[in-house]
């Protein structure tokens, strides 16, 4: 329903950011990462949003970047991961770190988030990796050799970045094309961040 909100930042408290737009103050539930990216009170601000509808409430979640917005949606699609847990994860990990941890099978990274125990962390990793695996298999069926070409031609860091991007929902060919335009000697997290930025600009 709401994709984004742009207006004046009028209020912030832990977990809550208020953007006034057209005389209406929109209360957005936000991660600590998003709050750290916000300007000073009284300045113009933009939040990408996701509306969560419950029987007793409508909760609007806000994110400083589209990458964080997309990551939130991926996390909340996992069984047992509610909006509160997803925000807790994104308060501790950037979307790039979420992708890297899932691709590497590092469930311990997710336990740093408040309310995320070892079992839930393992489920997050398994479901995100499973989604990436299905995407890769589908891509291989549509264009045989694409996945193999990516793994052979890319450096280990670039291949890791491609794998992490598929965890975030991109096809292997989309991820490989984006990573392939970058300097493969860059750190993996930087490769993911720059690739996400370039792919978001196309959408």
Secondary structure, 3 states (H helix, E strand, C coil): CCCEEEEEEEEEECCEEEEEECCEEEEEEECHHHHHHCCCCCCEEEEEEEEEECCCCEEEEEECCHHHHHHHHHHHCCCCCCHHHHHHHHHHCCHHHHHHHHHHCCHHHHHHCCCCCHHHHHHHHHHHHHHHHHHHHHHHHHCCCHHHHHHHHCCHHHHHHHHHHHHCCCCHHHHHHHHHCCCCCCCHHHHHHHHHHHHHHHC
